[in-house]
Amino acid sequence: MDVAALEARARPLIDSTAFDYFAGGSDDEITLRDNDAAWRRVRFLPRVLRDVATVSTKTELLGTALDTPILIAPMAAQKLAHADGETAMAHAAAEAGTIMIVPTMGTVSLEEIAATSDAPRWFQLYMHRDRSLSSDLVQRAAEADYQAIVLTVDLPVLSNRRKDVANRFDLPEGMMMENLAVSIDSMHGSGLGEYTDEAFDPSLTPEDIGWIESLTDLPVVVKGVLRPDDAAIAVDAGAAAVIVSNHGGRQLDGAIASADALPAIVDAIADRVPVLVDGGIRGGYDVAKAIALGASAVLVGRPMLWGLAIDGAPGAKGVLDELTSELARTLALLGATSVGRLDRSLIA
Ligand SMILES: Cc1cc2nc3c(=O)[nH]c(=O)nc-3n(C[C@H](O)[C@H](O)[C@H](O)COP(=O)(O)O)c2cc1C
């Protein structure tokens, strides 16, 4: 899939301030660039003379059967890409047979998404200083039949996103963070930065994973881990899965690329819980590399926004379909009949 061409098609359809917010990273964007480059550096060692007349991309994750191991990453403010926003993204997930991770900072409420789509859904939680707000969100997600809570742990404070500061990024008139019923206005710089600094809780510890578990029967997935020791701490504290992520190069600039961080985390915890990964996944071959390195599934972020901007739900589904068919072709070329057959022996 040519993601650069997709992005170029989407760009004129999106307000320039929103485009900068979607595409950008933090500070010098070193990690943003390295996320892509790190997948490109991984090399396959394919098998031949295996019968690959039939290959399957189906898998299973925390009890949910999926047609593809490619999940939709949680991303704020999707109405900035397309008027149907998160609702369209959920339709794409449903039709592609995968999970949408619905963001706390969505521009469609978690209940409205649940009412209009039967896609399997996980709810991404940003912990607020006001704990009653966080516990309400968890309970609302459980009542609306979400199947997991994804706690994002790599945003104790918002990073320095220079473009958003320069653009004084905010939400246009009439658009709100619907789960929180707040509009995002800029006082001086990034309106998002001003909101998160005031509202998000920077004092998270492993005990907070237990706190969320005390509120719900849903599994808690921890997103934003880059170190094997942190991954083990999260699992010891009750995490049902861990997502290796540097927030798509949008948080600590200079942080390790997620492809580079993945193998050590797999070695530390993959025998206990599923390990997922995101950041810079741009083709089915990247998905195959991640799974061969030990991930159970991947999340894709920005390419989904480009598909959404171009054609709403069908556009977003088209991106999932293309990635999945590339994955199927990669499986055949690797001599593997299913994603379950991918392992490190296929990596040079
Ligand atoms: C526009 C945008 C908004 C995002 N918002 C959130 C968010 O609200 N919560 C979260 O946990 N991650 C958020 N992320 C990070 C994604 O979930 C994911 O980690 C990242 O985009 C994956 O990298 P990729 O875009 O290179 O595929 C956001 C990413 C983007 C691009």
The ligand as a MOL file (V3000), in Angstrom:
LIG
                    3D

  0  0  0     0  0            999 V3000
M  V30 BEGIN CTAB
M  V30 COUNTS 31 33 0 0 0
M  V30 BEGIN ATOM
M  V30 1 C -4.2860 12.1650 15.3300 0
M  V30 2 C -3.9100 11.1740 16.3730 0
M  V30 3 C -4.5760 11.1750 17.5920 0
M  V30 4 C -4.2500 10.2440 18.5740 0
M  V30 5 N -4.9760 10.2190 19.7360 0
M  V30 6 C -4.7130 9.2620 20.6470 0
M  V30 7 C -5.5190 9.1390 21.8040 0
M  V30 8 O -6.4630 9.9120 22.0050 0
M  V30 9 N -5.2210 8.1540 22.6870 0
M  V30 10 C -4.1760 7.2790 22.4850 0
M  V30 11 O -3.9360 6.3990 23.3150 0
M  V30 12 N -3.4110 7.3760 21.3770 0
M  V30 13 C -3.6570 8.3230 20.4600 0
M  V30 14 N -2.8980 8.3910 19.3260 0
M  V30 15 C -1.8230 7.3760 19.1080 0
M  V30 16 C -2.3730 6.1770 18.3590 0
M  V30 17 O -3.2500 5.4230 19.1450 0
M  V30 18 C -1.2370 5.2320 17.9260 0
M  V30 19 O -0.4420 4.9050 19.0480 0
M  V30 20 C -0.3510 5.8030 16.8260 0
M  V30 21 O -1.0580 6.6840 15.9760 0
M  V30 22 C 0.2290 4.6570 15.9900 0
M  V30 23 O 1.1160 5.1380 15.0620 0
M  V30 24 P 0.7940 5.3410 13.4860 0
M  V30 25 O -0.0660 6.5640 13.3960 0
M  V30 26 O 2.1710 5.5620 12.9660 0
M  V30 27 O 0.1420 4.0950 12.9710 0
M  V30 28 C -3.2080 9.3070 18.3420 0
M  V30 29 C -2.5450 9.3210 17.1100 0
M  V30 30 C -2.8910 10.2200 16.1310 0
M  V30 31 C -2.1740 10.1830 14.8080 0
M  V30 END ATOM
M  V30 BEGIN BOND
M  V30 1 1 1 2
M  V30 2 1 2 3
M  V30 3 2 2 30
M  V30 4 2 3 4
M  V30 5 1 4 5
M  V30 6 1 4 28
M  V30 7 2 5 6
M  V30 8 1 6 7
M  V30 9 1 6 13
M  V30 10 2 7 8
M  V30 11 1 7 9
M  V30 12 1 9 10
M  V30 13 2 10 11
M  V30 14 1 10 12
M  V30 15 2 12 13
M  V30 16 1 13 14
M  V30 17 1 14 15
M  V30 18 1 14 28
M  V30 19 1 15 16
M  V30 20 1 16 17
M  V30 21 1 16 18
M  V30 22 1 18 19
M  V30 23 1 18 20
M  V30 24 1 20 21
M  V30 25 1 20 22
M  V30 26 1 22 23
M  V30 27 1 23 24
M  V30 28 2 24 25
M  V30 29 1 24 26
M  V30 30 1 24 27
M  V30 31 2 28 29
M  V30 32 1 29 30
M  V30 33 1 30 31
M  V30 END BOND
M  V30 END CTAB
M  END
